[in-house]
Amino acid sequence: MPILQQILFVALFIVATWLFTKKAGEIKRNIFLGRPEDRSDNPSKRWKNVLLLALGQKKMFKNPLVAFLHLIIYGGFIIINIEVLELLLDGLLGTHRLFLPLLGNYYAFIINVFESLAVLVTLVCVVFLTRRNIIKLKRFANKDLEGWPKSDANYILITEIVLMSLFLLMNATDQAIQLKGSEHYKTTGSLFFSSFISPYFSNIPLSSLVVIERICWWLHIIGIFTFLNYLPYSKHLHIVLAFPNAYYSRLNAIGQMSNMPSVQNEVLYAMQPELAPTNANPPEKFGAKDVFDLSWKNLMDAYSCTECGRCTSACPANITGKLLSPRKIMMATRDRLEEVGMNINQNKAFVDDGKSLIQNYIGIEELRACTTCNACVEECPVSISPLDIIMELRRALIMEDSNAPQEWNSTFSNIENNFAPWKFAPDDRANWINEMPNN
């Protein structure tokens, strides 16, 4: 590689890496704007979740065909990155096919595996584009995805197709150059898919072939750097965050609510003051009104959301026409968190903008529609819990703003006065026995 190209590559590499690192740092900062929460218990079980849920995609296999197609893209993305490593080293060192002398006869086998994956990934991306834009599956045609979210998914799939096509075209022209005996292009051995394409370049002059191969190489590596820096702004950030999110997922039984000790203390003060701790400080606030009041894990969930819509498709409230969409809850939380992050970037610290997650991003009617059935949590392939966020927001509505439907207020009043949801004095609660026959 000429020294000028090498210098240009190094400059491109430094800029792309710096931009990605800067944005990754902002995302980490945004996540830890949330409240502290300890998720360090039982590390063996947590690593098991990483292997099964993130790496093994266990939940995806509820639909085996879709899981298999997704696994092809996922496996292709991971394995082809080995090929990207060679491209990076070639660019930094000014070499061409650096690993060829090291791997010898195994090199052709490995590149053939990469090419097979590239073809499969291309075909699967076409299938997924068809599902989204032609067949229009219901969960992809939902109003949650109107505008940018729909375009985002299409951009990623199209980018994958372009990158895989450039990889195959680069190898095919490389093969054609090898057949013409160019000294710089060492013989790699037979490449199955490239061998189908390379004959179409046989009549092109060597100098032109080199230009085509170099254009494909540069476009491929520029595309990879562009994809790298697009990733933090896209729902496809889950490619990275699925692993820590699976590790820090909740380990207790599904359906077990996380109780607030401060709430429990308040109840004890009201009903059994003799059992209430005497040294407990009252909480500053109950529940969450904005992203600052959620835990860091809730905020990591928002960044990890794949926007696949499986949670919303399983939500009984959504199925029956209610406004609630668990996917929209996660997307809204992420949007608010990004807005807060931009506020901090501009002002060096958060300046009150008069907005909050409740009202401005998530409506009260949405929150009230939730039945807390955990269907959304069960369906999520990357261990996200929209329910945790919903519960915290509802706590703030009820305990901070006294904002609850009249039916709920009646129930609360009965519990407070009668120690039960029903409007019966405790002494009269067993009177129904007197109405039983033969009593």
C-alpha positions as a printed Julia matrix, in Angstrom:
439×3 Matrix{Float64}:
   0.0     0.0     0.0
   1.48    3.42   -0.98
   2.59    5.53    1.98
  -0.02    8.22    1.19
  -2.85    5.67    1.42
  -1.37    4.33    4.64
  -1.29    7.82    6.19
  -4.87    8.43    5.05
  -5.98    5.12    6.58
  -4.29    5.85    9.92
  -5.97    9.28   10.04
  -9.35    7.72    9.23
  -8.83    5.04   11.88
  -7.93    7.61   14.56
 -10.92    9.86   13.78
 -13.41    6.96   13.65
 -12.09    5.46   16.9
 -12.13    8.84   18.68
 -15.7     9.61   17.6
 -16.94    6.17   18.68
 -15.13    6.36   22.03
 -16.53    9.83   22.69
 -20.13    8.74   22.03
 -19.66    5.51   24.0
 -18.45    7.6    26.94
 -21.55    9.8    26.72
 -23.82    6.74   26.72
 -22.03    5.32   29.77
 -22.42    8.68   31.53
 -26.12    8.83   30.63
 -26.74    5.32   31.97
 -25.12    6.16   35.3
 -27.29    9.24   35.7
 -29.72    6.69   37.15
 -29.97    5.67   40.78
 -27.47    3.08   42.07
 -28.69   -0.5    42.19
 -26.74   -3.59   43.22
 -26.81   -6.32   40.57
 -23.6    -8.14   41.57
 -25.07  -11.2    43.3
 -24.79  -14.78   42.0
 -22.17  -14.21   39.26
 -22.29  -17.84   38.04
 -25.98  -17.54   37.2
 -25.39  -14.17   35.58
 -22.69  -15.58   33.3
 -25.07  -18.4    32.43
 -27.6   -15.77   31.33
 -24.95  -14.17   29.12
 -24.24  -17.51   27.43
 -27.87  -18.53   27.0
 -29.7   -15.23   26.42
 -27.12  -12.96   24.76
 -24.76  -15.37   23.03
 -27.14  -18.32   22.55
 -30.24  -16.16   21.9
 -32.36  -18.66   23.82
 -35.58  -16.62   23.77
 -35.39  -16.07   20.01
 -35.9   -19.79   19.44
 -39.55  -19.56   20.43
 -39.86  -18.93   16.68
 -37.22  -21.32   15.27
 -37.23  -20.05   11.66
 -36.79  -16.38   12.58
 -34.22  -17.37   15.23
 -32.21  -19.29   12.63
 -32.24  -16.35   10.21
 -31.25  -13.93   12.98
 -28.48  -16.31   14.05
 -27.01  -16.17   10.54
 -26.79  -12.37   10.66
 -25.52  -12.45   14.23
 -22.93  -15.16   13.56
 -21.89  -13.5    10.34
 -21.4   -10.18   12.12
 -19.16  -11.72   14.78
 -17.14  -14.08   12.58
 -16.59  -11.71    9.67
 -15.07   -9.26   12.16
 -11.99  -11.53   12.03
 -11.7   -10.51    8.38
 -12.08   -6.88    9.46
  -9.1    -7.35   11.78
  -6.96   -8.28    8.78
  -8.2    -5.24    6.86
  -7.35   -2.96    9.79
  -3.85   -4.39   10.15
  -3.28   -4.19    6.39
  -4.3    -0.55    6.47
  -2.13    0.32    9.48
   0.95   -1.63    8.33
   0.64   -1.04    4.59
   0.43   -4.78    3.83
  -1.95   -6.87    1.72
  -3.53  -10.04    3.14
  -1.29  -10.06    6.19
  -2.6   -13.4     7.5
  -1.94  -15.35    4.26
   1.71  -16.29    5.04
   0.78  -17.11    8.63
  -2.16  -19.4     7.81
  -0.92  -20.92    4.54
  -3.39  -23.41    3.07
  -5.9   -22.7     5.85
  -6.3   -19.12    4.62
  -8.44  -20.08    1.61
 -10.67  -22.23    3.83
 -11.23  -19.36    6.27
 -11.99  -16.84    3.5
 -14.4   -19.35    1.93
 -16.23  -19.55    5.28
 -16.39  -15.74    5.37
 -17.71  -15.59    1.81
 -20.37  -18.22    2.57
 -21.48  -16.18    5.58
 -21.48  -13.01    3.47
 -23.82  -14.62    0.94
 -26.1   -15.97    3.68
 -26.17  -12.62    5.51
 -27.09  -10.85    2.26
 -29.98  -13.26    1.6
 -31.29  -12.98    5.18
 -31.14   -9.17    5.03
 -33.26   -9.29    1.87
 -35.76  -11.53    3.7
 -35.9    -9.14    6.67
 -36.34   -6.11    4.39
 -39.21   -7.96    2.71
 -40.87   -8.74    6.05
 -40.66   -5.1     7.11
 -41.55   -3.29    3.89
 -43.52   -5.64    1.62
 -45.23   -8.2     3.87
 -45.42   -5.51    6.6
 -45.72   -7.69    9.68
 -48.02   -6.09   12.23
 -45.35   -5.44   14.87
 -43.2    -3.67   12.26
 -46.09   -1.62   10.89
 -47.05   -0.31   14.33
 -47.23    3.46   14.84
 -44.39    3.16   17.41
 -42.0     2.82   14.46
 -43.25    5.68   12.33
 -40.5     7.95   11.04
 -36.9     7.47   12.1
 -37.21    4.04   13.86
 -38.52    2.41   10.67
 -35.82    4.05    8.54
 -33.14    3.07   11.07
 -33.89   -0.64   10.66
 -33.88   -0.36    6.87
 -30.6     1.59    6.82
 -28.85   -1.11    8.84
 -30.12   -3.96    6.64
 -29.18   -2.12    3.44
 -25.75   -1.27    4.87
 -25.17   -4.95    5.66
 -26.04   -5.9     2.08
 -23.69   -3.24    0.68
 -20.81   -4.26    2.98
 -21.19   -7.96    2.14
 -21.4    -7.18   -1.6
 -18.24   -5.06   -1.42
 -16.45   -7.87    0.42
 -17.37  -10.4    -2.28
 -16.52   -7.99   -5.11
 -13.18   -7.14   -3.47
 -12.27  -10.84   -3.28
 -13.44  -11.51   -6.84
 -11.3    -8.73   -8.33
  -8.41   -9.88   -6.11
  -8.76  -13.36   -7.63
  -8.82  -11.91  -11.16
  -5.63   -9.94  -10.41
  -3.95  -13.08   -9.06
  -4.73  -14.89  -12.32
  -2.96  -12.1   -14.23
   0.17  -12.71  -12.14
   0.48   -9.44  -10.23
   3.41   -9.67   -7.79
   1.72   -7.72   -5.0
  -1.42   -9.91   -5.02
  -0.29  -13.27   -3.64
  -2.16  -16.46   -4.53
  -4.78  -17.23   -1.89
  -6.05  -20.47   -3.38
  -9.51  -21.13   -4.78
 -12.32  -19.01   -3.32
 -15.66  -20.64   -4.13
 -17.97  -17.64   -4.52
 -15.28  -15.31   -5.86
 -14.51  -17.88   -8.56
 -18.04  -17.43   -9.91
 -17.61  -13.66  -10.2
 -13.94  -13.26  -11.19
 -14.34  -14.52  -14.82
 -16.44  -11.41  -15.53
 -13.31   -9.32  -14.9
 -10.95  -11.39  -17.09
 -10.97   -8.93  -20.02
 -10.34   -5.84  -17.85
  -6.73   -4.52  -17.87
  -4.65   -5.23  -14.77
  -4.33   -1.55  -13.82
  -8.11   -1.1   -13.93
  -8.65   -4.24  -11.85
  -6.32   -2.92   -9.18
  -8.29    0.35   -9.1
 -11.59   -1.57   -8.74
 -10.16   -3.79   -5.99
  -8.78   -0.77   -4.1
 -12.09    1.11   -4.43
 -13.95   -1.9    -3.01
 -11.38   -2.2    -0.2
 -11.67    1.47    0.74
 -15.46    1.56    0.49
 -15.66   -1.58    2.62
 -13.44   -0.2     5.39
 -15.07    3.26    5.26
 -18.45    1.51    5.5
 -17.28   -0.39    8.58
 -16.03    2.8    10.27
 -19.29    4.55    9.38
 -21.33    1.64   10.77
 -19.24    1.72   13.94
 -20.12    5.37   14.55
 -23.73    4.97   13.48
 -24.23    2.14   15.97
 -24.49    4.3    19.15
 -27.29    6.35   17.58
 -29.23    3.28   16.43
 -31.35    0.58   17.99
 -28.59   -1.78   16.86
 -26.58   -0.7    19.89
 -28.1    -3.87   21.36
 -25.35   -5.75   19.47
 -23.0    -4.45   22.17
 -25.28   -3.92   25.19
 -27.13   -7.26   24.99
 -24.21   -8.9    26.83
 -23.99   -6.63   29.91
 -27.77   -6.33   29.93
 -28.13  -10.11   30.14
 -25.5   -10.25   32.89
 -27.25   -7.63   35.03
 -30.79   -8.9    34.41
 -33.05   -9.54   37.39
 -32.61  -13.01   38.89
 -35.65  -13.2    41.15
 -38.83  -14.94   40.05
 -40.83  -13.29   37.28
 -43.78  -11.54   38.86
 -41.99  -10.76   42.12
 -42.3    -7.02   42.61
 -39.42   -5.02   44.04
 -40.69   -3.41   47.2
 -39.48   -0.01   48.39
 -38.39   -0.24   52.04
 -39.32    3.43   52.4
 -42.87    2.64   51.28
 -43.06   -0.26   53.68
 -41.89    1.97   56.52
 -44.55    4.54   55.71
 -47.22    1.83   55.83
 -45.91    0.63   59.18
 -45.92    4.17   60.55
 -49.59    4.46   59.57
 -50.86    1.0    60.58
 -48.45   -0.55   63.06
 -46.2     2.21   64.39
 -44.8    -0.11   67.05
 -43.15   -2.18   64.28
 -41.8     0.77   62.3
 -38.06    1.5    62.55
 -37.38    4.56   64.65
 -34.19    5.61   62.87
 -35.44    5.44   59.27
 -35.24    8.68   57.32
 -38.23    9.56   55.14
 -37.49    9.26   51.4
 -36.95   12.36   49.3
 -39.41   11.04   46.73
 -41.4     7.96   45.8
 -41.1     6.36   42.38
 -39.81    8.14   39.29
 -40.9    11.19   37.34
 -37.83   11.52   35.15
 -34.87    9.42   34.03
 -32.78   10.59   37.01
 -35.2     8.75   39.34
 -34.89    5.42   37.51
 -32.07    2.97   38.24
 -29.01    2.7    36.0
 -30.28   -0.76   34.94
 -33.57    0.76   33.75
 -31.56    3.2    31.63
 -29.34    0.45   30.27
 -32.55   -1.38   29.31
 -33.62    1.67   27.3
 -30.35    1.72   25.35
 -30.47   -2.08   24.85
 -33.96   -2.15   23.32
 -33.98   -3.75   19.85
 -37.4    -2.23   19.02
 -38.45   -5.7    17.79
 -41.96   -5.26   19.25
 -42.26   -8.74   20.75
 -43.16   -7.13   24.09
 -45.96   -5.06   22.57
 -47.28   -8.02   20.56
 -47.61  -10.01   23.79
 -49.08   -7.17   25.88
 -52.77   -7.9    26.69
 -53.48   -4.2    27.2
 -52.15   -3.38   23.73
 -53.95   -6.34   22.16
 -57.26   -5.05   23.53
 -56.71   -1.57   22.07
 -55.28    0.28   25.06
 -52.64    2.96   24.53
 -49.93    1.04   26.34
 -47.01   -0.22   24.23
 -44.05   -1.57   26.22
 -41.81   -0.96   23.2
 -42.84    2.68   23.16
 -42.09    2.93   26.9
 -38.49    1.86   26.22
 -38.11    4.08   23.16
 -39.51    7.1    25.03
 -37.14    6.5    27.95
 -34.18    6.37   25.59
 -35.34    9.53   23.76
 -35.64   11.42   27.04
 -32.25   10.15   28.21
 -30.62   11.27   24.95
 -32.24   14.69   25.35
 -30.89   14.95   28.9
 -27.45   13.93   27.62
 -27.47   16.66   24.97
 -28.52   19.15   27.66
 -25.49   18.14   29.73
 -23.19   18.36   26.69
 -24.33   21.93   26.02
 -24.36   23.2    29.61
 -21.69   21.02   31.29
 -24.38   20.05   33.82
 -28.1    19.39   33.52
 -30.17   22.56   33.36
 -33.89   22.15   34.09
 -35.72   22.17   30.76
 -39.23   21.99   32.22
 -39.78   18.48   30.88
 -40.09   15.07   32.48
 -40.47   11.47   31.37
 -44.07   11.42   32.64
 -46.41   13.62   30.61
 -43.87   14.82   28.01
 -42.84   11.35   26.82
 -45.12    8.79   28.47
 -48.8     9.46   29.11
 -50.75    8.66   32.26
 -53.28    6.57   30.36
 -50.48    4.35   29.06
 -49.21    3.68   32.56
 -52.66    2.91   33.98
 -53.36    0.37   31.25
 -50.6    -1.97   32.45
 -51.87   -5.15   34.15
 -48.37   -6.03   35.53
 -48.7    -9.49   33.93
 -44.99   -9.61   32.97
 -45.73  -10.76   29.41
 -43.41   -8.05   28.05
 -40.57   -9.15   30.36
 -41.01  -12.79   29.4
 -40.94  -12.04   25.66
 -37.91   -9.74   25.51
 -34.95  -11.53   23.87
 -32.36   -9.31   25.6
 -33.72   -9.34   29.18
 -35.33   -5.89   29.24
 -38.04   -5.08   31.79
 -40.45   -2.34   30.67
 -42.53   -3.24   33.73
 -39.87   -1.94   36.14
 -40.07    1.5    34.52
 -43.87    1.44   34.41
 -44.07    0.56   38.11
 -41.69    3.36   39.14
 -43.61    5.92   37.09
 -46.92    4.78   38.55
 -45.53    5.0    42.06
 -44.64    8.64   41.47
 -48.08    9.38   40.03
 -49.88    7.89   43.02
 -47.57    8.59   45.94
 -46.17   11.94   44.84
 -49.03   13.47   42.85
 -52.04   11.6    44.34
 -53.0    10.98   40.72
 -55.07    7.81   40.55
 -58.5     6.83   39.19
 -61.38    7.11   41.64
 -61.73    3.32   41.77
 -58.12    3.01   42.91
 -58.56    5.75   45.51
 -61.55    3.91   46.97
 -59.47    0.75   47.25
 -56.6     2.64   48.88
 -59.01    4.24   51.34
 -60.53    0.87   52.25
 -57.07   -0.64   52.82
 -56.1     2.3    55.0
 -59.27    2.26   57.07
 -60.38   -1.37   56.97
 -57.11   -3.19   56.27
 -58.68   -4.81   53.19
 -59.84   -3.67   49.72
 -63.51   -4.08   50.71
 -65.69   -1.55   52.46
 -66.3    -3.66   55.54
 -65.16   -2.98   59.07
 -62.64   -5.62   60.23
 -65.1    -6.86   62.86
 -67.76   -7.5    60.21
 -65.52   -9.27   57.71
 -66.56  -12.78   58.76
 -70.31  -12.08   58.94
 -70.88  -13.93   55.67
 -70.47  -17.17   57.64
 -73.77  -16.47   59.42
 -75.55  -16.48   56.06
 -74.33  -19.97   55.15
 -76.92  -22.76   55.4
 -76.74  -25.14   58.37
 -74.72  -22.6    60.31
